[in-house]
Amino acid sequence: MTSDPDDAQLIARSLEGDEDAFVEVVRRHEAAVGAYLARRAGRELAEDLLGEVWVAALASRATYDRSFPDAGPWLFGVAHNTLRRHWRSRPAEEPVADMTGMASGWDPWTAVDSRVDAESVLRHALALLKPRQREILTLVAWEDLTVADAGRVLGMPPGTARRYLHQARMALRSAPGMAALLADHNTVKEAT
């Protein structure tokens, strides 16, 4: 019984000329990287940026540290840098999208009102965080990365990533409206 090659082995094969090997790496991570981009830039823009991520990853795959068998954190880093280049390249007169306006799709049921209110409070609290704190927190919470892998995405040591995550959590707890949101969440959690 042979096991599937890990991402590092596939990247090595792609560097040796196996074109399908890198396609397999893309297939493995496309949904996660696409979701990462969509949460930060919106679904429509994410589709355009995802292509840029794969082109950049293909071009820079020789620099991939093959001691890491999972290319996910590296690809999130490529996506992060692609987003940064995109936001910096926008004309000054075109404002950056307000994160609080990126609520999820409209839902016709009245029970959704509290969820929308909670999302609004959370998005506002996230917008108040320092950029590095917000990125570490969202990489860990939304992208399900370990703190060490989130640090790799942002090019920082694991200890620094842990410090930023701790600072982000503390800042969120003290953000306006978050105490009530957390209390409501704990009440619902205890009731189930």
KAHU-V998448 format. One record per residue. N is the residue number from 1. PHI is phi in whole degrees, 0 to 359 (999 if undefined). OMEGA is omega in radians with two decimals (999 if undefined). NEAR is the number of other C-alpha atoms within 10 Angstrom. Layout:
N&PHI&OMEGA&NEAR + N&PHI&OMEGA&NEAR
This chain:
1&999&3.12&3 + 2&258&3.13&4 + 3&269&3.10&5 + 4&293&3.10&8 + 5&292&3.08&13 + 6&281&-3.08&14 + 7&299&-3.13&22 + 8&298&3.11&19 + 9&294&3.12&19 + 10&294&3.11&23 + 11&295&3.09&27 + 12&299&3.11&17 + 13&298&-3.13&16 + 14&295&3.10&20 + 15&290&3.11&15 + 16&271&3.07&10 + 17&111&3.11&11 + 18&281&-3.07&13 + 19&295&-3.12&13 + 20&289&-3.09&12 + 21&296&3.14&20 + 22&289&3.07&23 + 23&300&3.11&15 + 24&293&3.07&16 + 25&299&3.11&22 + 26&299&-3.13&20 + 27&303&-3.13&10 + 28&295&-2.98&14 + 29&245&-3.04&17 + 30&300&-3.10&17 + 31&296&-3.10&12 + 32&293&-3.13&16 + 33&291&3.08&24 + 34&298&3.11&20 + 35&295&3.09&18 + 36&303&-3.13&22 + 37&294&-3.11&25 + 38&296&3.13&17 + 39&292&-3.08&16 + 40&259&-3.04&16 + 41&230&-3.07&20 + 42&93&-3.02&17 + 43&297&-3.07&15 + 44&296&3.13&10 + 45&293&-3.13&12 + 46&301&3.13&22 + 47&298&3.10&15 + 48&292&-3.09&12 + 49&293&-3.13&20 + 50&300&3.08&22 + 51&299&3.11&12 + 52&296&3.12&16 + 53&298&-3.09&26 + 54&293&3.10&20 + 55&296&3.14&13 + 56&295&3.14&16 + 57&294&3.11&20 + 58&298&-3.12&16 + 59&293&-3.06&10 + 60&254&-3.05&11 + 61&297&3.10&19 + 62&293&3.14&13 + 63&271&-3.11&8 + 64&296&3.11&15 + 65&281&-3.04&12 + 66&286&3.02&17 + 67&284&3.08&8 + 68&258&-3.09&14 + 69&289&-3.12&14 + 70&257&-3.12&16 + 71&276&-3.10&21 + 72&308&3.14&22 + 73&301&3.10&23 + 74&296&3.14&21 + 75&293&3.03&24 + 76&297&3.08&26 + 77&296&3.08&22 + 78&297&3.12&22 + 79&296&3.11&25 + 80&301&-3.14&20 + 81&293&3.09&16 + 82&296&3.08&18 + 83&299&3.14&20 + 84&300&3.11&11 + 85&298&3.14&11 + 86&298&-3.10&12 + 87&296&3.13&14 + 88&290&-3.08&11 + 89&277&-3.12&9 + 90&290&3.10&11 + 91&298&-3.10&9 + 92&299&-3.11&8 + 93&283&3.09&6 + 94&265&-3.07&7 + 95&291&3.06&9 + 96&288&-3.12&12 + 97&302&3.09&12 + 98&286&-3.10&10 + 99&299&-3.12&16 + 100&290&3.13&15 + 101&273&-3.09&10 + 102&266&3.12&15 + 103&292&3.13&14 + 104&290&-3.06&10 + 105&305&-3.11&7 + 106&290&-3.14&8 + 107&235&-3.00&10 + 108&284&-3.06&8 + 109&272&-3.08&7 + 110&294&3.12&8 + 111&296&-3.12&9 + 112&284&-3.11&12 + 113&308&-3.11&12 + 114&293&3.10&11 + 115&294&3.13&11 + 116&297&3.10&16 + 117&299&3.14&13 + 118&296&3.12&19 + 119&298&3.13&17 + 120&297&3.11&18 + 121&298&-3.12&19 + 122&295&3.13&19 + 123&298&3.10&17 + 124&296&3.12&20 + 125&297&3.10&21 + 126&296&-3.14&22 + 127&295&3.14&14 + 128&282&-3.13&16 + 129&289&3.00&18 + 130&293&-3.05&13 + 131&307&-3.13&13 + 132&295&3.10&15 + 133&297&-3.12&22 + 134&298&-3.12&21 + 135&296&3.13&22 + 136&299&-3.12&28 + 137&300&-3.09&26 + 138&288&3.07&20 + 139&295&3.13&23 + 140&284&-3.05&18 + 141&280&-3.05&12 + 142&270&-3.06&13 + 143&264&3.08&18 + 144&61&3.07&13 + 145&272&2.99&19 + 146&289&3.12&17 + 147&298&3.13&23 + 148&297&3.12&18 + 149&292&3.07&24 + 150&297&3.06&28 + 151&298&3.09&26 + 152&299&3.13&17 + 153&303&-3.06&23 + 154&264&3.09&20 + 155&71&3.13&12 + 156&229&3.11&13 + 157&295&-3.13&14 + 158&304&3.14&16 + 159&296&3.10&12 + 160&293&3.11&13 + 161&298&3.11&25 + 162&298&3.13&19 + 163&296&3.11&14 + 164&298&3.13&22 + 165&296&3.11&24 + 166&298&3.13&15 + 167&299&3.14&17 + 168&296&3.14&24 + 169&297&3.14&16 + 170&294&3.13&11 + 171&294&3.11&18 + 172&296&-3.12&20 + 173&300&-3.09&16 + 174&261&3.14&11 + 175&290&3.14&17 + 176&304&3.10&15 + 177&86&-3.08&16 + 178&287&3.14&18 + 179&300&3.12&13 + 180&294&3.13&13 + 181&297&3.12&18 + 182&294&3.11&13 + 183&295&3.09&11 + 184&297&3.14&13 + 185&298&-3.13&13 + 186&293&3.10&11 + 187&296&3.11&11 + 188&295&-3.13&10 + 189&297&3.14&9 + 190&290&-3.12&8 + 191&286&-3.11&7 + 192&267&999&5
